[in-house]
Amino acid sequence: MMMSYIITILAACFLSSPDIIGRVESFGINYGQVANNLPAPDKVLALLSTLRIRKTRIYDTNPQILRSFANSNMDIIVTVENEILSQLDDPEAAYEWVSTHILPYLPQTKISGIQVGNEVFTDDDTTLIQHLVPAVINIHNALSKSGYSNIQVSTPSSLAVLDQSYPPSAGTFKAEISTIMYQFLNFLATTKTPFWINAYPYFAYKDEPDQIPLDYVLFNPNSGMVDPNTKLRYDNMLYAMVDAVYFAIGKMGFKGIEVRVSETGWPSKGDVDEAGASPQNAATYNRNLLRRQMANEGTPLNPRMRLEVYLFALFNEDLKPGPTSERNYGLFQPDESMTYNVGFSALATTSASSSSSSSSSSSASFSIASSHATYTKVAEKGYQRVMYWMMIVYWVISALYYYFYV
């Protein structure tokens, strides 16, 4: 009985064994450009392709990037800058914006979404919020009129939109934004578009390093916390943040709106008062996040819905204002070397010929020059075999546990 059960599971593992990394469809990365020393967009595309990342977001509609990403397999989300939101109150102006900034690149460039502004609900300019919903609706209508209603229109919010976030079941939106938030959520529900949140456990830890366990925010093994109202157990802060947003949406009377993470990350360097900002913590956070993405995990509230996450950020950006941490979220330096090893080197393997003709380099000096476009069938299959056997071991252990203890 036990052997037949195990054999069935092993067979399922082998029959469902396409490219493992190719199935990480819920992971993307933010490609910020507040710098004067970044690689050309075509090199960035090559780097993303080498790392097998198929989703990215930019914070504008940079024509050079949109042209460079044409005829690739890269999904790209573009952004309407906060500064022009007030102009898009007018439907004709919104249609003109779409005609100028979006339509010339379709369908060659796979623009999958438009983020209207960034953290508008909590922006220092409090007048912006009144323009948000009209701009979102007008851009959506302009896309539909042009035959591209499949492009999702939304806006990313900071966690500061919540009045309460702990425990997750207490999640509620701030009263002062509730009227416009309701209008925005109604649009999302009608168009079946996700709610995007910028969620940074790092900020919570930085503010209270003596109160918040580091392992809890880094996805390391820990005792976690149990929501006293739902009895759901959380072993990391990011999932708790996301579920707090789900609860807040529910309390506004909406169901079925998916919550996605538009930004999360950890800085590799900070000022003396920025606790936890280090290469070790950044590597741990992003590596553990990547592992969970590979497992297509959901949150405790929605365990069967994989959580879509966009990591911040691809590069360190030397012109960003603010504390030192703001300029040090990148996985890569502008010269394309790794800031630290997050584990992507397992996804980007050099060919036998290129590796034999160049000197070996440490993970910290991994660059596109040494790995670009050189996947080999042997390397891909070797990596896949490792992942398949890891899955097999997991299922065998699960089967034995089920047989003897359940």
N, C-alpha and C positions, 0 to 999 in steps of 0.2 A: 504493500500500500504506500509506504513512505517513498520507496524507490520510484514508483510510477509517478507520484506527485512531483518529485524532484526532476525526473526526466522531462515531464511536461513543461516545467518552468525553464529548464535549460534549452529546450527546443524553442520556446517562445523567445528566449534571449537571442538565439541565433537567427530566427526568422525575422526579428524586428531589429536587425543590426545594420541599418544604413549608416552613413557617415555621422558620427556622434556630434562633432562640432557643428556640422551642417544643420543640426536640429536645434541649436541654441538660437532660436528665432526671436527670443525675448530680450536680447542684449544688444545695446547700441552704445555709442560713445559721442560725447559732445566735442565738436571741433571749433574751439574758440580761436579768435584771430586778433586779440588785443596785444599785439607784439609787432616788432619790426624786424624779426629775424627768422621767421618761419619758412619751412620748405615750400616750394611751389605746389599748387593744388594737385598737379598730376603726380608728383612724388607722394603727396599725402594719400591719394587714392591708391597708389601702389602699396604703400605701407598698410593701409586698412585691408586691402585685398590679401596681402601676404599674411596678415594676422587673422584672416578669415572673419573679419567683422563686416557685416553687410548692412548695418544701419548707422547713420550718423545724423547729427543735427548741427546746423550753423545758426549764428545769431543775427543773420541778415539775409539778403538775397544776392550775395556776391556773384556777379556775372562770370568772373573767371573760374570760380569753383563750380558753378552750375554747368558751364561749358565743359570743363575738364571731367566732370563726372558723367557726362553723356555716354550712352551706349555701354554703361557698366552695369553690374548687378547690384549697385549700391542704392539702397533706399535713403532718401535725404529729407529731413524736415527743415524747413526754412522759417525765418522769423520776421515779423513786422516790428520794426523798432518802435519803442515807446513814444519817441518824439513825433511820430506822424499819425498816431491814433486819432487825434482830433480831426484830421483831414478826411478820415474814412467814415465819418458820420454820414456823409453824402454817398448814396448808392452809385452815382455816376463816377465819383472820385474813386470809390472802391473798385469799380469795374475797370477804370483806367489803370489803377495800380496792378490789378491782376493781369491785364493785357500787356503791361510793360515789364513786370517783374517775374511773371510765372509762365504765361502762355508761350513765349518764344522758346522755352526750353523743353516743352512737352511735345511728344511723349519720350523723346530721347533720354532726357534726365528723369529718373524715377523720383519725382517729388511726391512723397506720400502724405505729407502734412504741412500745415501752416500754423505756427504759433503766433497768435496776435498779441504782441507785447511780451513782457517778461516780468512776473511778479507785480502785475498792475494793481492788484487788490491792496498791496501793502507798500506801494511806491511812495517816496517822499512827496511827490507831486500828487496831492489828493484829488486834483481835478481830473486826472486821467481815467479814474474808474467810471465816470459817467459816459465815457466814449467807448468803453470796452465792448459791451453787448451789441450796440449798433454796428460797430466795426466788424465784429465776428459774424453777425448775420449778413451784412452787406458783402463781405468777402465770400462767404459760403454761397450766397445767391449768385454772385458774379461767376464763381467756378461752375455752378450748376448750369447757368445760362450758356457757358462755354463748353459744356459736355464733360466736365470733370468733377461731378458731385462726389466721386470716390475719394477725393483728396480731403482728409479730415482737417477741420478748423477748430482750434481750441486755444487755450492759453495756460502757461505754467504758473503755478502759485507757490509762494513760500509757505512753510508750515506755520508762519505767523498769522495766516488766515483763521487759525483755530483759536478759540478762546480757552479751550481745555483740550489736552491730548493724552492725559494720564489719569486713570488707566485708559486703554484704547476705547472702551465702551462709553467713556465720558466725553468722547470727541464731539465738539460743537463748534460751529462757526461763530465768529465775533458778531455781536448784535449790529454794530454799525455798518457792516457790509451785507447784512442778511437779505435786504431787498434786491440788490443787484446780483448777489450770489444766487438767489432763487431764479431770477431771469436767466442767468447763465446756465444753471443746472437744467432748466427747462429746455434750453436749446440743445444741450448735450443729450438729454433723454430723447428728444425728438429726432435728432440726427444720428443717434447711436454712436456718439463720439466719446472718447475717454476724458476723464479729469486727470490732469497732469500735476504732479507735486514735486517741488524741489525739497528733498529730504536729506538732511545732513546730521547723522548722529554725532559727528565730530563737534558740532557747535554745542550740543548739550553737554558733552564730556568736557569741552574746554571751559565752559562756564562753571561746572561743578565736578571737578576731577576727584574730589574727596567723597562725593556722594554717589557717583555713577560708576559701577564696575567697568573697567576697561575691556575685559573679556566680553561683556554683554554688548558693547558697541562695536567690537571688532569681529563678531560672529565666532569667537572662540568658544570652546566648551565651557559652559557655566550653568549655574542652577536656574537662571532665568527668573521670570516673574509670572504670576498667574493673575489674570484679570478677575477681581472678586465678583464681578457681576455675570460674566460669561463662563468663568472657569477655564478659559482658553489660556494655554501656556505659551509664553513668548521667550525664545532663547536669544533674541537679538532686538535691538532698538528699531532698526529700519522697518521691520515687519509690523512692529507696534505702531509706528508713525503712520504707516499706510492704512492700517485697520482703523486708526483714530479718524482718518479722513472718510473711510467708508461709513463709520457710525455717524459722523457729522452730516454726510449726504443723506443718510437714512432719516435723520431727524428733521431734515427739510422736506421729507415726504417723497423722496425719489428712491427707486430701486433699479438695479440693473445697469447703473453707470459704472464702468470699469475705472479703477484708479491705477495710473501708471506713474513711474518715477522718472521725471524729466531730467533730474540731476541728483547725483549723490557721489561722494568721493571723500578723500582724506588727503590733507596736505603733507608733503614730505619735509617741509621746513616752515618755521614760524618764528615769531618774536618771543622774547623771554616770558611774556605773559600768555602765550598760546600753548597751553598744556597739551601734550600728546602729539604735536606736530613733529613727525620724524619719519625718515625713510622706512624704518622697521614697521611702524604702525600703519603707514600708508600701504606698504606691500601686503601686510597681513589683512587689512580691511578689503582691499581690492581683490586679492587672491581668493579670500573666502567668499566674497560676493560672486566672483566668477564661477567658483565651484558650485554654488547654489544655483546659479543661472544654468550651468550645464545639466543640473538635475531637474530643471524646469519646475522649481518649487513655487508654491503659492504661499499666501500668508495663513496663519491659523484660522482666520475668519473665512477665507476662501481657498482652502488647500488644493482644490482641483483646478483653480484658475492660475496659470503661471503668471508670475509678476513680471511685467515688462519694465526694464531698467535701462536708463542711459547714464553711463558713467561720466563723471566730470573729473578730468578732461584729458584730451589726447596729448596736448603740449603744455608745458610751462609757458606762461604769457608775461613777458617782462614789462609791459606797459600798463598792467592792471593797477589801479589805485588801491589804497588801503593797506592793511597790515601785510607783512611778509608772506603769510600763508596764501593770500590771494594770488600770488605769482608762482605758487608752487604746488598746484594740484595735478600737473601733467604726469602722465605715464612716461612721456618722452621729453627729452630736451630738444630745442630747436634744431640741433645738428642730427636729430633722429636716433641718438643713443638713448638707451633706457635710463630713466631716472632711478629706477630700482627694478628688480626682477619680480614681476607680478605673476609669472607663469605663462605669458604669451609665447615664450620661446618654444614651448612644446607644440604650439600651433603653427609656428613658422620655422620650417626646417630647411636648411640649405641643401642643395644637391651635392652628391658625392664629388662631382668635378669641382664645384666652386669651393667646397670645404677643403679639398685636398690642395687646391692651388693658393689658398690664403691661410694666414696664420690664425690659430685658434684665438678666440676672444672671450672675455668674461661676459656674463649676462648683462653687466652694467654697460657694456660697449656694443651691445647688439644694435645693428643699424640696417637700414633698408638696403644699403650698398652691398651688404654681405648676405642678404636673404631674399632680395626682391625676385619674385616670379620663379622660384626654384623649388617648388614642391616636386618631389618624385613619387612615383607610385609606390615604391618600396617604403619610403618614409611615411606616407599616408597610411598604408596598410599596417605598418608596424605600430603606429600610434593607435589606430583603430583596434588592433588586437589587444593592446593594453587596456583600453576602455572596455572592450567586450569581456575580458577576463575579470575586470573589477566588477562588472555587472553580474557576472556569473557567480562570483564569490558571495556577493551581497544576497542574491536570490537563494543560493544554497543555504547560507546561514539563516535566512528568513524561514526557509522551508523546514529546517531542522528545529528551529525555535517553535514554529507552529505545530510541528508533530509532537514534540515532547512536552510543551507547556500550555498549549491552547486546548 
